[in-house]
């Protein structure tokens, strides 16, 4: 499939590298980017050739530098709510993908760009990356999930500070507060993302998918989350990969997982 605003490459290992390709606009989100992301991740859900996704931005300056601010002039109460709900639906699709998604943050990740990275399962950033939720400077608040995902990731206090001040933080601070998983030199960003993805894809696919589902239950009350974990653990015990993994461990050999 060809996309207006995305470049997509799938390698022989099933890793899809998706590049948001609007470098002249610092890869800012507009309606077409949202639609293209929705279409790609719907495809990734069903396409067995895609085993994991690395999401990044074109050029060296920006991952995604927020939304298309010119569009905001058209918004009122009703259309603003619909605008937020549409972006949330697409980012939810990314978060709920049963295949790993890594954000390779190569520069500015502001507003909707930061929220896009938050919707990915893991985040690796270059030492040139900058994060922020500057919406209060425009008289609005984050609308694509930051008020919900950011506190779950870095804690309520730090999330409140970032959102209420609209401050931007550099990559080293983002790593310090747990916003990103790894901080690497800019030249190593994509290799690091591919290395991490390769490690994940060497594991049992159904166990990875089950782990992602269980992790999404972590925002529920503990009792509900534990029940979800136990259910998913039981489902894993019924798979051929479970039997293969245990046998390989006991036989001191490398497991050969089939995804069944």
Residue pairs with C-beta under 8 A, 6 or more apart in sequence:
1 8
1 39
1 40
1 43
3 36
3 39
3 40
4 32
4 36
5 20
5 21
5 22
5 30
5 32
5 33
5 36
6 18
6 19
6 20
6 21
6 33
6 36
6 37
6 40
7 18
7 19
7 21
7 58
8 16
8 17
8 18
8 19
8 40
9 16
9 17
10 16
10 17
10 49
10 50
11 17
13 51
13 198
13 201
14 49
14 50
14 51
14 52
14 201
15 51
15 52
15 53
15 54
15 194
15 197
15 198
15 201
16 44
16 50
16 52
16 53
16 54
17 53
17 54
17 56
17 190
18 40
18 53
18 54
18 55
18 56
19 56
19 57
19 58
20 27
20 33
20 55
20 56
20 57
20 58
20 63
20 64
21 27
21 58
22 28
22 30
22 33
22 58
23 57
23 58
23 59
23 61
23 62
25 65
25 68
26 57
26 59
26 61
26 62
26 64
26 65
26 107
26 108
27 33
27 57
27 58
27 59
27 62
27 63
27 64
27 65
27 113
28 64
28 65
28 66
28 67
28 68
28 69
28 112
28 113
29 64
29 66
29 67
29 68
29 87
29 112
29 113
29 116
30 67
30 68
30 71
31 68
31 71
34 86
34 87
34 90
37 90
37 94
38 89
38 90
38 93
41 53
41 90
41 93
41 94
41 97
42 93
43 50
44 50
44 53
44 97
44 99
45 93
45 97
45 98
45 99
50 99
51 99
51 201
51 205
52 99
52 100
52 101
52 102
52 197
52 200
52 201
53 97
53 99
53 100
53 101
53 102
54 101
54 102
54 104
54 190
54 193
54 194
54 197
55 94
55 101
55 102
55 103
55 104
55 116
55 120
56 63
56 103
56 104
56 105
56 106
56 189
56 190
56 193
57 63
57 64
57 106
57 107
57 113
59 106
59 107
60 106
60 107
60 128
60 186
61 107
61 108
62 106
62 107
62 108
62 109
62 113
63 103
63 104
63 105
63 106
63 107
63 108
63 109
63 113
63 116
63 117
63 129
64 108
64 109
64 110
64 112
64 113
64 116
64 117
65 107
65 108
65 109
65 110
65 111
65 113
66 108
66 110
66 111
66 112
66 113
66 134
67 111
67 112
69 138
72 138
72 140
75 83
80 140
80 143
83 143
84 143
84 144
87 112
87 115
87 143
87 144
87 145
88 143
88 144
88 145
91 115
91 116
91 118
91 119
91 144
91 145
92 119
92 145
94 101
94 116
94 119
94 120
95 101
95 119
95 120
95 121
95 216
96 216
97 212
98 209
98 212
98 213
99 208
99 209
100 121
100 122
100 197
100 200
100 201
100 208
100 212
101 119
101 120
101 121
101 122
102 120
102 121
102 122
102 123
102 124
102 193
102 196
102 197
103 109
103 116
103 117
103 120
103 122
103 123
103 124
104 124
104 125
104 189
104 190
104 192
104 193
105 117
105 123
105 124
105 125
105 126
105 129
105 131
105 171
105 180
105 189
106 125
106 126
106 128
106 129
106 186
106 189
107 126
107 128
107 129
107 130
108 129
108 130
109 116
109 117
109 125
109 129
109 130
109 131
109 132
110 130
110 131
110 132
110 133
110 134
110 168
111 132
111 133
111 134
111 135
111 142
112 144
114 131
114 132
114 133
114 146
115 133
115 142
115 144
115 145
115 146
115 149
116 144
117 123
117 131
118 145
118 146
118 149
118 150
118 153
119 144
119 145
119 149
121 212
122 181
122 196
123 179
123 180
123 181
124 180
124 181
124 182
124 183
124 184
124 189
124 192
124 193
124 196
125 131
125 171
125 174
125 175
125 180
125 182
125 183
125 184
125 189
126 171
126 183
126 184
126 185
126 186
126 188
126 189
127 171
127 172
127 183
127 184
127 185
127 186
128 171
128 186
129 170
129 171
129 174
129 180
130 168
130 169
130 170
130 171
131 168
131 169
131 171
131 174
131 179
132 162
132 166
132 167
132 168
132 169
133 142
133 146
133 150
133 162
133 163
133 166
134 166
134 168
135 141
135 142
135 143
135 163
135 166
136 163
136 164
136 165
136 166
137 166
141 147
141 163
142 150
142 163
146 159
146 163
147 159
147 163
150 159
150 162
150 163
150 179
151 159
151 160
152 218
152 219
153 159
153 178
153 179
154 162
154 177
154 178
154 179
155 177
158 177
161 167
162 169
169 177
169 179
171 180
171 183
172 183
174 180
174 183
175 182
175 183
182 192
182 196
184 192
200 208
201 208
203 257
204 239
204 241
204 242
204 244
204 245
204 255
204 257
204 259
205 241
205 257
205 259
206 236
206 239
206 241
206 259
206 260
207 236
207 239
207 241
207 242
207 245
210 232
210 233
210 235
210 236
211 232
213 228
213 232
214 225
214 228
214 229
214 232
217 224
217 225
217 228
217 229
218 225
220 228
236 242
239 260
240 258
240 260
241 255
241 257
241 258
241 259
241 260
244 255
244 256
244 257
244 258
245 255
245 257
247 255
248 254
248 255
248 256
249 255
